[in-house]
C-alpha cells in the first residue's frame, strides 16, 4: 500500500470531521440548515449522527450527541491509521 493512500484516508477523515463541525455551527443561525450548503451537509452528516442521537439524549436545549460522534470518529480514525500503519510497515 502506498503512503499516498494512507494520507488520503487520513485527510478524508479530517474533512468529514470539519463537515460535522460546520453542520453543528449551522444550527446556531436561523434557517441556515435550509440553505443549499446546509441541506448538502445534512445529507452527508445526518446518517452518521442519527445513531448517536438515539443513545445520547439532549440535555435541555443542548444536544451532546454530535460531540460524542466526533470523539467516536476520532477514535475510528486513529484505529484505521494504526491498522494501516501495521499493514504498510
N, CA, C and O atoms as a GROMACS GRO file, in nm:
protein
  356
    1UNK      N    1   0.085  -0.117   0.000
    1UNK     CA    2   0.000   0.000   0.000
    1UNK      C    3   0.090   0.124   0.000
    1UNK      O    4   0.188   0.133   0.075
    2UNK      N    5   0.056   0.216  -0.083
    2UNK     CA    6   0.134   0.339  -0.099
    2UNK      C    7   0.102   0.438   0.012
    2UNK      O    8  -0.009   0.439   0.066
    3UNK      N    9   0.199   0.522   0.045
    3UNK     CA   10   0.182   0.622   0.150
    3UNK      C   11   0.074   0.725   0.112
    3UNK      O   12   0.011   0.783   0.200
    4UNK      N   13   0.053   0.747  -0.017
    4UNK     CA   14  -0.048   0.843  -0.060
    4UNK      C   15  -0.189   0.794  -0.025
    4UNK      O   16  -0.276   0.876   0.006
    5UNK      N   17  -0.212   0.664  -0.029
    5UNK     CA   18  -0.342   0.610   0.011
    5UNK      C   19  -0.363   0.634   0.161
    5UNK      O   20  -0.473   0.670   0.203
    6UNK      N   21  -0.259   0.615   0.238
    6UNK     CA   22  -0.262   0.639   0.381
    6UNK      C   23  -0.299   0.784   0.410
    6UNK      O   24  -0.386   0.811   0.493
    7UNK      N   25  -0.233   0.877   0.344
    7UNK     CA   26  -0.259   1.019   0.364
    7UNK      C   27  -0.398   1.058   0.316
    7UNK      O   28  -0.464   1.142   0.378
    8UNK      N   29  -0.443   0.999   0.207
    8UNK     CA   30  -0.576   1.029   0.153
    8UNK      C   31  -0.685   0.988   0.251
    8UNK      O   32  -0.780   1.063   0.274
    9UNK      N   33  -0.673   0.869   0.307
    9UNK     CA   34  -0.772   0.822   0.403
    9UNK      C   35  -0.773   0.910   0.527
    9UNK      O   36  -0.879   0.944   0.579
   10UNK      N   37  -0.654   0.948   0.574
   10UNK     CA   38  -0.644   1.037   0.690
   10UNK      C   39  -0.708   1.173   0.659
   10UNK      O   40  -0.776   1.230   0.744
   11UNK      N   41  -0.686   1.225   0.540
   11UNK     CA   42  -0.743   1.354   0.500
   11UNK      C   43  -0.895   1.345   0.487
   11UNK      O   44  -0.965   1.441   0.522
   12UNK      N   45  -0.946   1.235   0.438
   12UNK     CA   46  -1.092   1.219   0.426
   12UNK      C   47  -1.158   1.219   0.564
   12UNK      O   48  -1.266   1.276   0.581
   13UNK      N   49  -1.096   1.154   0.661
   13UNK     CA   50  -1.148   1.160   0.797
   13UNK      C   51  -1.150   1.304   0.848
   13UNK      O   52  -1.248   1.347   0.909
   14UNK      N   53  -1.044   1.377   0.823
   14UNK     CA   54  -1.034   1.516   0.868
   14UNK      C   55  -1.142   1.602   0.802
   14UNK      O   56  -1.205   1.685   0.869
   15UNK      N   57  -1.164   1.585   0.674
   15UNK     CA   58  -1.267   1.660   0.602
   15UNK      C   59  -1.405   1.630   0.659
   15UNK      O   60  -1.487   1.720   0.676
   16UNK      N   61  -1.431   1.502   0.690
   16UNK     CA   62  -1.561   1.465   0.746
   16UNK      C   63  -1.581   1.526   0.884
   16UNK      O   64  -1.692   1.567   0.918
   17UNK      N   65  -1.474   1.533   0.963
   17UNK     CA   66  -1.485   1.600   1.094
   17UNK      C   67  -1.520   1.747   1.077
   17UNK      O   68  -1.603   1.800   1.150
   18UNK      N   69  -1.456   1.813   0.981
   18UNK     CA   70  -1.488   1.954   0.955
   18UNK      C   71  -1.632   1.970   0.908
   18UNK      O   72  -1.697   2.070   0.940
   19UNK      N   73  -1.682   1.874   0.831
   19UNK     CA   74  -1.820   1.881   0.785
   19UNK      C   75  -1.916   1.870   0.904
   19UNK      O   76  -2.018   1.940   0.908
   20UNK      N   77  -1.885   1.784   1.000
   20UNK     CA   78  -1.970   1.771   1.118
   20UNK      C   79  -1.967   1.901   1.199
   20UNK      O   80  -2.071   1.947   1.245
   21UNK      N   81  -1.849   1.959   1.216
   21UNK     CA   82  -1.837   2.084   1.290
   21UNK      C   83  -1.915   2.196   1.219
   21UNK      O   84  -1.983   2.274   1.285
   22UNK      N   85  -1.904   2.203   1.087
   22UNK     CA   86  -1.979   2.305   1.012
   22UNK      C   87  -2.129   2.283   1.028
   22UNK      O   88  -2.205   2.380   1.041
   23UNK      N   89  -2.173   2.158   1.027
   23UNK     CA   90  -2.315   2.128   1.044
   23UNK      C   91  -2.363   2.170   1.183
   23UNK      O   92  -2.475   2.221   1.197
   24UNK      N   93  -2.281   2.149   1.284
   24UNK     CA   94  -2.315   2.192   1.419
   24UNK      C   95  -2.326   2.344   1.424
   24UNK      O   96  -2.420   2.398   1.482
   25UNK      N   97  -2.230   2.413   1.365
   25UNK     CA   98  -2.232   2.559   1.366
   25UNK      C   99  -2.351   2.617   1.291
   25UNK      O  100  -2.398   2.726   1.325
   26UNK      N  101  -2.400   2.547   1.190
   26UNK     CA  102  -2.516   2.594   1.116
   26UNK      C  103  -2.641   2.600   1.204
   26UNK      O  104  -2.733   2.677   1.178
   27UNK      N  105  -2.643   2.517   1.309
   27UNK     CA  106  -2.760   2.517   1.396
   27UNK      C  107  -2.769   2.646   1.478
   27UNK      O  108  -2.875   2.675   1.535
   28UNK      N  109  -2.663   2.721   1.486
   28UNK     CA  110  -2.664   2.846   1.562
   28UNK      C  111  -2.731   2.960   1.486
   28UNK      O  112  -2.768   3.061   1.546
   29UNK      N  113  -2.746   2.944   1.356
   29UNK     CA  114  -2.802   3.051   1.273
   29UNK      C  115  -2.939   3.010   1.222
   29UNK      O  116  -2.955   2.898   1.172
   30UNK      N  117  -3.039   3.097   1.234
   30UNK     CA  118  -3.174   3.062   1.187
   30UNK      C  119  -3.176   3.037   1.036
   30UNK      O  120  -3.117   3.112   0.958
   31UNK      N  121  -3.243   2.932   0.998
   31UNK     CA  122  -3.265   2.893   0.858
   31UNK      C  123  -3.136   2.860   0.782
   31UNK      O  124  -3.140   2.849   0.660
   32UNK      N  125  -3.024   2.843   0.849
   32UNK     CA  126  -2.900   2.811   0.780
   32UNK      C  127  -2.901   2.667   0.729
   32UNK      O  128  -2.840   2.637   0.626
   33UNK      N  129  -2.968   2.579   0.800
   33UNK     CA  130  -2.972   2.440   0.756
   33UNK      C  131  -3.065   2.420   0.636
   33UNK      O  132  -3.060   2.316   0.571
   34UNK      N  133  -3.149   2.519   0.608
   34UNK     CA  134  -3.236   2.510   0.491
   34UNK      C  135  -3.168   2.564   0.366
   34UNK      O  136  -3.226   2.557   0.257
   35UNK      N  137  -3.047   2.617   0.378
   35UNK     CA  138  -2.974   2.664   0.261
   35UNK      C  139  -2.920   2.544   0.184
   35UNK      O  140  -2.925   2.431   0.233
   36UNK      N  141  -2.870   2.567   0.065
   36UNK     CA  142  -2.820   2.456  -0.016
   36UNK      C  143  -2.700   2.388   0.050
   36UNK      O  144  -2.688   2.266   0.044
   37UNK      N  145  -2.612   2.465   0.112
   37UNK     CA  146  -2.498   2.406   0.182
   37UNK      C  147  -2.545   2.329   0.304
   37UNK      O  148  -2.495   2.220   0.333
   38UNK      N  149  -2.641   2.384   0.376
   38UNK     CA  150  -2.696   2.316   0.493
   38UNK      C  151  -2.764   2.185   0.457
   38UNK      O  152  -2.750   2.086   0.528
   39UNK      N  153  -2.836   2.184   0.348
   39UNK     CA  154  -2.903   2.061   0.305
   39UNK      C  155  -2.802   1.957   0.257
   39UNK      O  156  -2.821   1.837   0.281
   40UNK      N  157  -2.696   2.000   0.190
   40UNK     CA  158  -2.591   1.907   0.148
   40UNK      C  159  -2.521   1.846   0.270
   40UNK      O  160  -2.500   1.725   0.276
   41UNK      N  161  -2.485   1.931   0.365
   41UNK     CA  162  -2.422   1.880   0.487
   41UNK      C  163  -2.516   1.786   0.562
   41UNK      O  164  -2.472   1.686   0.618
   42UNK      N  165  -2.643   1.819   0.563
   42UNK     CA  166  -2.741   1.734   0.630
   42UNK      C  167  -2.744   1.594   0.568
   42UNK      O  168  -2.746   1.494   0.639
   43UNK      N  169  -2.744   1.588   0.436
   43UNK     CA  170  -2.746   1.457   0.368
   43UNK      C  171  -2.620   1.377   0.395
   43UNK      O  172  -2.625   1.254   0.399
   44UNK      N  173  -2.506   1.445   0.413
   44UNK     CA  174  -2.380   1.375   0.433
   44UNK      C  175  -2.353   1.341   0.580
   44UNK      O  176  -2.288   1.241   0.608
   45UNK      N  177  -2.402   1.424   0.673
   45UNK     CA  178  -2.366   1.409   0.813
   45UNK      C  179  -2.475   1.339   0.896
   45UNK      O  180  -2.443   1.263   0.987
   46UNK      N  181  -2.601   1.363   0.865
   46UNK     CA  182  -2.710   1.307   0.946
   46UNK      C  183  -2.709   1.154   0.954
   46UNK      O  184  -2.739   1.101   1.061
   47UNK      N  185  -2.676   1.081   0.847
   47UNK     CA  186  -2.672   0.934   0.863
   47UNK      C  187  -2.571   0.888   0.968
   47UNK      O  188  -2.592   0.785   1.032
   48UNK      N  189  -2.464   0.962   0.985
   48UNK     CA  190  -2.366   0.928   1.089
   48UNK      C  191  -2.412   0.974   1.227
   48UNK      O  192  -2.390   0.903   1.326
   49UNK      N  193  -2.476   1.090   1.236
   49UNK     CA  194  -2.516   1.144   1.365
   49UNK      C  195  -2.641   1.078   1.423
   49UNK      O  196  -2.657   1.074   1.545
   50UNK      N  197  -2.729   1.028   1.339
   50UNK     CA  198  -2.858   0.977   1.389
   50UNK      C  199  -2.844   0.861   1.488
   50UNK      O  200  -2.921   0.859   1.584
   51UNK      N  201  -2.754   0.765   1.471
   51UNK     CA  202  -2.742   0.661   1.575
   51UNK      C  203  -2.698   0.718   1.710
   51UNK      O  204  -2.740   0.668   1.815
   52UNK      N  205  -2.617   0.820   1.709
   52UNK     CA  206  -2.572   0.880   1.835
   52UNK      C  207  -2.686   0.957   1.903
   52UNK      O  208  -2.690   0.966   2.026
   53UNK      N  209  -2.776   1.011   1.825
   53UNK     CA  210  -2.890   1.083   1.882
   53UNK      C  211  -2.986   0.988   1.954
   53UNK      O  212  -3.056   1.029   2.047
   54UNK      N  213  -2.989   0.863   1.911
   54UNK     CA  214  -3.075   0.766   1.978
   54UNK      C  215  -3.021   0.727   2.115
   54UNK      O  216  -3.098   0.697   2.206
   55UNK      N  217  -2.887   0.728   2.130
   55UNK     CA  218  -2.827   0.683   2.255
   55UNK      C  219  -2.789   0.797   2.350
   55UNK      O  220  -2.776   0.775   2.470
   56UNK      N  221  -2.772   0.917   2.298
   56UNK     CA  222  -2.735   1.031   2.381
   56UNK      C  223  -2.850   1.132   2.376
   56UNK      O  224  -2.862   1.208   2.280
   57UNK      N  225  -2.932   1.133   2.479
   57UNK     CA  226  -3.047   1.226   2.478
   57UNK      C  227  -3.000   1.370   2.500
   57UNK      O  228  -2.900   1.393   2.567
   58UNK      N  229  -3.072   1.465   2.443
   58UNK     CA  230  -3.035   1.606   2.466
   58UNK      C  231  -3.063   1.645   2.611
   58UNK      O  232  -3.160   1.600   2.672
   59UNK      N  233  -2.978   1.730   2.664
   59UNK     CA  234  -2.998   1.782   2.798
   59UNK      C  235  -3.047   1.925   2.787
   59UNK      O  236  -2.969   2.018   2.772
   60UNK      N  237  -3.177   1.940   2.793
   60UNK     CA  238  -3.238   2.072   2.773
   60UNK      C  239  -3.224   2.112   2.627
   60UNK      O  240  -3.252   2.032   2.538
   61UNK      N  241  -3.180   2.232   2.601
   61UNK     CA  242  -3.167   2.277   2.462
   61UNK      C  243  -3.034   2.235   2.397
   61UNK      O  244  -3.011   2.264   2.279
   62UNK      N  245  -2.947   2.169   2.473
   62UNK     CA  246  -2.815   2.134   2.420
   62UNK      C  247  -2.811   1.987   2.382
   62UNK      O  248  -2.847   1.900   2.462
   63UNK      N  249  -2.768   1.960   2.260
   63UNK     CA  250  -2.756   1.824   2.208
   63UNK      C  251  -2.608   1.786   2.209
   63UNK      O  252  -2.528   1.841   2.133
   64UNK      N  253  -2.572   1.692   2.294
   64UNK     CA  254  -2.433   1.650   2.306
   64UNK      C  255  -2.397   1.535   2.212
   64UNK      O  256  -2.280   1.495   2.207
   65UNK      N  257  -2.492   1.482   2.138
   65UNK     CA  258  -2.463   1.369   2.052
   65UNK      C  259  -2.361   1.400   1.943
   65UNK      O  260  -2.281   1.311   1.911
   66UNK      N  261  -2.357   1.520   1.882
   66UNK     CA  262  -2.252   1.545   1.785
   66UNK      C  263  -2.111   1.544   1.845
   66UNK      O  264  -2.015   1.507   1.778
   67UNK      N  265  -2.099   1.584   1.971
   67UNK     CA  266  -1.968   1.581   2.036
   67UNK      C  267  -1.924   1.436   2.056
   67UNK      O  268  -1.808   1.402   2.032
   68UNK      N  269  -2.017   1.352   2.100
   68UNK     CA  270  -1.986   1.210   2.116
   68UNK      C  271  -1.952   1.148   1.981
   68UNK      O  272  -1.860   1.066   1.971
   69UNK      N  273  -2.025   1.188   1.877
   69UNK     CA  274  -1.999   1.136   1.743
   69UNK      C  275  -1.861   1.180   1.693
   69UNK      O  276  -1.792   1.103   1.627
   70UNK      N  277  -1.821   1.302   1.724
   70UNK     CA  278  -1.688   1.348   1.684
   70UNK      C  279  -1.579   1.268   1.755
   70UNK      O  280  -1.480   1.229   1.693
   71UNK      N  281  -1.595   1.244   1.884
   71UNK     CA  282  -1.497   1.163   1.956
   71UNK      C  283  -1.490   1.021   1.899
   71UNK      O  284  -1.382   0.965   1.886
   72UNK      N  285  -1.605   0.964   1.867
   72UNK     CA  286  -1.607   0.830   1.807
   72UNK      C  287  -1.537   0.830   1.672
   72UNK      O  288  -1.465   0.735   1.640
   73UNK      N  289  -1.557   0.935   1.594
   73UNK     CA  290  -1.491   0.944   1.464
   73UNK      C  291  -1.339   0.957   1.480
   73UNK      O  292  -1.263   0.900   1.402
   74UNK      N  293  -1.296   1.033   1.580
   74UNK     CA  294  -1.152   1.048   1.604
   74UNK      C  295  -1.092   0.913   1.645
   74UNK      O  296  -0.985   0.876   1.598
   75UNK      N  297  -1.161   0.839   1.732
   75UNK     CA  298  -1.111   0.708   1.771
   75UNK      C  299  -1.109   0.612   1.653
   75UNK      O  300  -1.015   0.534   1.638
   76UNK      N  301  -1.210   0.618   1.568
   76UNK     CA  302  -1.213   0.535   1.448
   76UNK      C  303  -1.097   0.571   1.355
   76UNK      O  304  -1.031   0.483   1.301
   77UNK      N  305  -1.073   0.700   1.338
   77UNK     CA  306  -0.962   0.745   1.254
   77UNK      C  307  -0.829   0.694   1.308
   77UNK      O  308  -0.746   0.644   1.232
   78UNK      N  309  -0.809   0.705   1.438
   78UNK     CA  310  -0.684   0.658   1.497
   78UNK      C  311  -0.669   0.507   1.480
   78UNK      O  312  -0.558   0.458   1.457
   79UNK      N  313  -0.778   0.434   1.492
   79UNK     CA  314  -0.774   0.289   1.472
   79UNK      C  315  -0.739   0.252   1.330
   79UNK      O  316  -0.657   0.164   1.305
   80UNK      N  317  -0.802   0.321   1.235
   80UNK     CA  318  -0.775   0.293   1.094
   80UNK      C  319  -0.630   0.328   1.060
   80UNK      O  320  -0.563   0.253   0.990
   81UNK      N  321  -0.583   0.442   1.109
   81UNK     CA  322  -0.445   0.484   1.084
   81UNK      C  323  -0.348   0.382   1.143
   81UNK      O  324  -0.247   0.349   1.081
   82UNK      N  325  -0.378   0.334   1.263
   82UNK     CA  326  -0.290   0.235   1.327
   82UNK      C  327  -0.286   0.105   1.247
   82UNK      O  328  -0.179   0.050   1.222
   83UNK      N  329  -0.403   0.056   1.207
   83UNK     CA  330  -0.409  -0.068   1.129
   83UNK      C  331  -0.337  -0.050   0.996
   83UNK      O  332  -0.262  -0.139   0.953
   84UNK      N  333  -0.358   0.062   0.930
   84UNK     CA  334  -0.289   0.086   0.804
   84UNK      C  335  -0.138   0.096   0.823
   84UNK      O  336  -0.062   0.051   0.737
   85UNK      N  337  -0.095   0.154   0.933
   85UNK     CA  338   0.049   0.164   0.957
   85UNK      C  339   0.109   0.025   0.981
   85UNK      O  340   0.223  -0.001   0.944
   86UNK      N  341   0.032  -0.065   1.044
   86UNK     CA  342   0.080  -0.202   1.063
   86UNK      C  343   0.090  -0.276   0.930
   86UNK      O  344   0.182  -0.355   0.908
   87UNK      N  345  -0.006  -0.250   0.843
   87UNK     CA  346  -0.005  -0.317   0.712
   87UNK      C  347   0.108  -0.265   0.625
   87UNK      O  348   0.172  -0.341   0.552
   88UNK      N  349   0.132  -0.134   0.633
   88UNK     CA  350   0.231  -0.072   0.544
   88UNK      C  351   0.373  -0.101   0.588
   88UNK      O  352   0.462  -0.113   0.504
   89UNK      N  353   0.397  -0.114   0.718
   89UNK     CA  354   0.535  -0.129   0.764
   89UNK      C  355   0.559  -0.261   0.826
   89UNK      O  356   0.670  -0.289   0.871
   0.00000   0.00000   0.00000
